Amino acid sequence: MKHYDTLSEAINDLISKGYTYDFNLNHDCIKCTSLKIEIHPEDFEIDAFYRFEGMSSTDDNSILYAISSKGGMKGLLVDAYGVYSESLNEEMIQKLTIKQ
């Protein structure tokens, strides 16, 4: 897996590799607002993930997921470490859990 120094560097590189859609978390799926669609856990895969730690505060920690759907869409999801766990259903938590 490639190493990136910053979140913006990772996003720009992954966009150049075809991860062009912006995904957002929902309770039981990810949403692509620009296409007005929802993609459920059984319909997407996490291709890669990258962690970024804030220099001055742990509140700045984030994780970037490179995601592809069964329908061929590729996009990015940015989230703070662990923030999603309280608001997602179990299936989404399992899908987004990082397995080293």
C-alpha positions in Angstrom: 0.0 0.0 0.0 1.3 3.4 -1.0 2.2 5.9 1.8 0.9 9.4 1.7 2.1 12.3 3.9 -1.2 14.2 3.8 -4.9 13.5 3.3 -5.0 16.0 0.4 -2.1 14.2 -1.4 -3.9 10.9 -1.0 -7.2 12.2 -2.3 -5.6 13.8 -5.3 -3.7 10.7 -6.2 -6.7 8.4 -5.8 -8.9 10.7 -7.9 -6.3 10.4 -10.6 -6.7 6.6 -10.3 -10.4 6.8 -10.9 -11.8 7.2 -7.4 -13.9 10.2 -8.5 -17.1 10.0 -6.5 -17.5 11.4 -3.0 -19.2 9.0 -0.6 -20.8 9.9 2.8 -21.7 7.6 5.6 -25.3 6.8 6.5 -26.6 4.5 9.2 -26.9 1.4 6.9 -25.1 2.4 3.7 -22.8 4.9 2.0 -24.4 7.6 -0.1 -23.2 9.4 -3.3 -25.0 12.7 -3.1 -24.1 13.7 -6.7 -25.8 10.6 -8.1 -28.5 10.5 -5.4 -27.8 6.8 -4.7 -27.2 4.6 -1.7 -24.8 1.7 -1.7 -25.3 -1.0 0.9 -22.5 -3.0 2.5 -23.0 -6.1 0.3 -22.6 -3.9 -2.8 -19.2 -2.3 -2.1 -15.6 -3.2 -1.2 -12.9 -1.3 0.6 -10.0 -1.4 -1.9 -7.5 0.5 0.4 -7.5 2.7 3.5 -5.1 5.3 4.8 -4.9 6.8 8.3 -3.8 10.3 9.0 -3.0 11.7 12.4 -3.3 15.4 13.3 -0.2 17.1 14.3 -1.7 19.1 17.2 -4.8 17.2 18.3 -6.2 13.7 18.2 -9.5 15.3 17.0 -7.7 15.8 13.7 -7.3 12.0 13.1 -9.0 10.7 10.0 -9.2 7.7 7.8 -9.6 7.7 4.0 -11.3 4.7 2.3 -10.9 4.0 -1.4 -14.2 2.2 -2.3 -15.5 0.4 -5.3 -19.0 -0.7 -5.9 -20.3 -3.8 -7.6 -21.7 -1.4 -10.2 -18.2 -0.2 -11.1 -18.3 3.2 -9.2 -15.1 4.2 -7.5 -15.0 6.8 -4.8 -13.6 8.1 -1.6 -15.0 8.3 2.0 -13.2 10.3 4.6 -14.1 9.8 8.3 -12.7 10.5 11.7 -11.3 7.5 13.6 -14.1 5.7 15.4 -16.7 8.4 15.0 -18.9 6.2 12.8 -19.2 3.3 15.3 -21.9 4.9 17.4 -24.2 5.8 14.5 -23.9 2.9 12.1 -25.6 -0.5 12.1 -23.5 -3.6 12.8 -23.2 -4.5 9.1 -21.7 -1.1 8.2 -19.3 -1.3 11.2 -18.1 -4.7 10.2 -17.6 -3.5 6.6 -15.5 -0.5 7.6 -13.5 -2.2 10.3 -9.9 -2.2 9.3 -8.4 -5.7 9.3 -4.6 -5.5 9.4 
